[in-house]
Amino acid sequence: MELGSILEFLENRSIIVTGGTGFLAKIFIEKVLRVQPNVKKLYVLLRASDTKSAMLRFNTEVVAKDLFRVLKEKHQGNLNALISEKVTVVPGDISCENLGVKDSGLLEEMWKQVDVVINLAATTKFDERYDVSLRINTAGAKHVLDFSKKCAKLKVLVHVSTAYVSGEKEGLILETPHKMGETLNGTSGLDIEAEKKLVESTLKQMHAENCSEDTIKSAMKDLGIQRAQKYGWPNTYVFTKAMGEMLLGHLNENMPIVIIRPTIVTSTYKEPFSGWAEGVRTIDSLAVAYGKGSLACFLGNPKSVIDAIPADMVVNAMIVAMAANANQPNESIYHIGSSVSNPLEYACIQDCGYRYFTKNPWISKDGKPIIVGKMKVLNSMDSFRRYMEIHYLLPLKGLQIVNTACCQYFRGLYLDLCRKIKFVMRLVELYRPYLFFKGYYDDMNTEKLRRAAKESGVETDIFYFDPKSINWEDYFMNTHIPGAVKYVFK
Ligand SMILES: NC(=O)c1ccc[n+]([C@@H]2O[C@H](COP(=O)([O-])OP(=O)(O)OC[C@H]3O[C@@H](n4cnc5c(N)ncnc54)[C@H](OP(=O)(O)O)[C@@H]3O)[C@@H](O)[C@H]2O)c1
């Protein structure tokens, strides 16, 4: 594989990036503007009703973020000039044809100008409504492909998926495509059109029965999980992302497509500065709960490997893969993770969490430091269920009896506890595949990309994405946890 200068590749290119308000999209936009201000145009597509509200979202939810501080310093108060010259904010929605872009002039301009399409728009909720998730993660991928096919100068489409489309496989998981209709458990009959029809008929029936919006929402959430599990995927998110990949593979007609499958994305390693993060994501939801003292036990085998990768490395890998695969008439898949190259044990995260929060306790709203203890580790779902039984379900039964005996006096308390327990059980069920994961994401294609970049003397200092360079303990103690505390703890 021959690789030329990535900076030269970016120069004078027009790039459309979808999901512009998202975590990875922001990092991508900032990086391109910082390292290659001579990019021709960045079309940033985000959901908004019109250009004015799209601009407002871009200014408040993207450029105003601390992430852009280094770029602002570089341009000494003149960032707006760069942005107005290089960025066109596009109100749109990938769940619609033509990406929901209503301005036909702008659409024509993009079809004429765009060299690279980056699809980062997605719904990342594990238990999203099935209708919503199918529209965005599955049909959305097809709409992005259809849009790309109309771009006269297209060099490559980069679609960001997730490593977890492979479900809960054990052992080495390869960077192989998901063929149309292929399921993870061998159950036959997966047909994306039929899934859409199932959603439509279920909705039609529920509307005919005058079901409330809440009832419909919860039925759609349940339907997603049910359909995912029927075909061997643990949740709606990864199932609909897998179907999105299937459509791209099936309909690509030799178009250059890159599928990026990141594992668990954590805060930035180095650029624009270390420790930038946003939103409560997979392992951070545990860190937040632990640091705030509301988590009494950890779930997961301390010896199991958690596959994490810093966000800036994901973005760098996307950019290098984009340049390497430009004009190559095939689909290339890249796992962007660390479990093979530099495995991170769950015990390391637990230990760092304990040491960090012991030294730097979170201060509660009433000004008191929260003292964290060494965690009780429940290393299987069975031990978790036993723990819940003893600590919560039995006392709950007791409360139910007392409540009945006291003429429903404790009804409020009882219902509140029921709701909380149900919530925790559902959350744990959703995260189970990540906490007890026994797979390793093979990153042979990504490794080849790294080698090619190194051998071609490409700007590896700017576009670094080698997880072997990470010292996990140092990263969690000095970068990720402090970053999560600063940007994610609220
Ligand atoms: N972060 C991770 O840990 C991780 C790991 C593996 C893979 N990934 C993948 O990486 C990609 C980006 O993830 P992220 O973490 O950056 O997610 P994110 O922060 O949730 O961003 C997703 C963005 O997509 C936008 N979006 C949703 N539906 C849309 C639609 N119909 N049309 C246009 N935009 C839409 C959302 O916009 P609104 O603001 O309008 O809601 C949001 O800004 C996703 O494909 C995800 O599956 C992420």
The ligand as a MOL file (V3000), in Angstrom:
LIG
                    3D

  0  0  0     0  0            999 V3000
M  V30 BEGIN CTAB
M  V30 COUNTS 48 52 0 0 0
M  V30 BEGIN ATOM
M  V30 1 N -18.3100 7.1760 20.9050 0
M  V30 2 C -18.1270 5.8680 20.9320 0
M  V30 3 O -17.7930 5.2740 21.9600 0
M  V30 4 C -18.2860 5.0790 19.6550 0
M  V30 5 C -17.8040 3.7710 19.6350 0
M  V30 6 C -17.9370 3.0270 18.4820 0
M  V30 7 C -18.5490 3.5680 17.3860 0
M  V30 8 N -19.0290 4.8430 17.4220 0 CHG=1
M  V30 9 C -19.6890 5.3610 16.2240 0
M  V30 10 O -19.1360 6.6040 15.8820 0
M  V30 11 C -20.1200 7.4450 15.3070 0
M  V30 12 C -20.1340 8.7700 16.0250 0
M  V30 13 O -20.3340 8.5040 17.3870 0
M  V30 14 P -20.3340 9.6560 18.4810 0
M  V30 15 O -19.8420 9.0670 19.7260 0
M  V30 16 O -19.7080 10.8500 17.9350 0 CHG=-1
M  V30 17 O -21.8960 9.8410 18.6210 0
M  V30 18 P -22.7520 11.0820 19.1220 0
M  V30 19 O -21.9300 12.0030 19.9460 0
M  V30 20 O -23.9840 10.5030 19.7090 0
M  V30 21 O -23.0830 11.8210 17.7670 0
M  V30 22 C -23.9590 11.3360 16.8310 0
M  V30 23 C -24.4840 12.5250 16.0930 0
M  V30 24 O -25.3630 12.0780 15.0600 0
M  V30 25 C -26.3820 13.0490 14.9350 0
M  V30 26 N -27.5600 12.4620 14.3160 0
M  V30 27 C -28.3990 11.5390 14.8370 0
M  V30 28 N -29.3780 11.2670 13.9580 0
M  V30 29 C -29.1410 12.0330 12.8750 0
M  V30 30 C -29.8150 12.2000 11.6510 0
M  V30 31 N -30.9260 11.5080 11.3740 0
M  V30 32 N -29.3140 13.0610 10.7490 0
M  V30 33 C -28.2050 13.7710 11.0150 0
M  V30 34 N -27.5270 13.6730 12.1850 0
M  V30 35 C -27.9960 12.8140 13.0940 0
M  V30 36 C -26.6770 13.4990 16.3520 0
M  V30 37 O -27.1990 14.7810 16.2200 0
M  V30 38 P -28.2390 15.4740 17.2070 0
M  V30 39 O -27.3610 16.3890 18.0000 0
M  V30 40 O -29.1640 16.1810 16.3070 0
M  V30 41 O -28.8920 14.4060 18.0210 0
M  V30 42 C -25.2940 13.4670 16.9730 0
M  V30 43 O -24.6740 14.7210 16.9210 0
M  V30 44 C -21.4310 6.6820 15.3920 0
M  V30 45 O -21.6900 6.1000 14.1590 0
M  V30 46 C -21.1660 5.6100 16.4190 0
M  V30 47 O -21.9150 4.4690 16.1340 0
M  V30 48 C -18.9000 5.6150 18.5350 0
M  V30 END ATOM
M  V30 BEGIN BOND
M  V30 1 1 1 2
M  V30 2 2 2 3
M  V30 3 1 2 4
M  V30 4 1 4 5
M  V30 5 2 4 48
M  V30 6 2 5 6
M  V30 7 1 6 7
M  V30 8 2 7 8
M  V30 9 1 8 9
M  V30 10 1 8 48
M  V30 11 1 9 10
M  V30 12 1 9 46
M  V30 13 1 10 11
M  V30 14 1 11 12
M  V30 15 1 11 44
M  V30 16 1 12 13
M  V30 17 1 13 14
M  V30 18 2 14 15
M  V30 19 1 14 16
M  V30 20 1 14 17
M  V30 21 1 17 18
M  V30 22 2 18 19
M  V30 23 1 18 20
M  V30 24 1 18 21
M  V30 25 1 21 22
M  V30 26 1 22 23
M  V30 27 1 23 24
M  V30 28 1 23 42
M  V30 29 1 24 25
M  V30 30 1 25 26
M  V30 31 1 25 36
M  V30 32 1 26 27
M  V30 33 1 26 35
M  V30 34 2 27 28
M  V30 35 1 28 29
M  V30 36 1 29 30
M  V30 37 2 29 35
M  V30 38 1 30 31
M  V30 39 2 30 32
M  V30 40 1 32 33
M  V30 41 2 33 34
M  V30 42 1 34 35
M  V30 43 1 36 37
M  V30 44 1 36 42
M  V30 45 1 37 38
M  V30 46 2 38 39
M  V30 47 1 38 40
M  V30 48 1 38 41
M  V30 49 1 42 43
M  V30 50 1 44 45
M  V30 51 1 44 46
M  V30 52 1 46 47
M  V30 END BOND
M  V30 END CTAB
M  END
